[in-house]
Amino acid sequence: MEDKKDTYKSLWQLIKRYICLLLENIKLSLVEKLTLIFSAIAFCFIAIIFSIVIVFFGSMALCHILSQLMEMHYVYIIMALFYLLMLVLVYVFRKILIINPISRFFSKLMLNPPKK
């Protein structure tokens, strides 16, 4: 009888230890995935800022070049139409350019198969 109690007690201790290890594994996996998500967000934020700066200075240079060929208000209209066209293209291809890469990133991150 005493032997059974010890067996049940040790079994219960093993089960508690297993559950604690599972919870620790979940915490570590969550921290890893959140780190990857936040680093991707930070990278995208920095890339967007640099892209804005590049587009701004490129636009200013192009406006300066085109101003030698035509009047300045036409140059600004051409640049505005160009950016409007870019906005429309991004809207039309938003699934290919934005939605699919984000969903692919999250599905690879969250649904990775167990490592053997």
JOLINPE-V929620 format. One line per field, one symbol per residue. phi: phi as a letter, one per 40 degrees, with the letter a starting at -180 (. if undefined). burial: + if it has 9 or more other ideal C-beta (glycine too) atoms within 8 Angstrom, else -. Layout:
# JOLINPE-V929620
phi = ???
burial = ???
This chain:
# JOLINPE-V929620
phi = .ccccccccccccccccccccccccccccccccccccccccccccccccccccccccccccccccccccaccccccccccccccccccccccbccccbccccccccccccbccccc
burial = --------------------------------+--++--+------------------+--++--++-------++-++----------+---+-----+----+---+-------
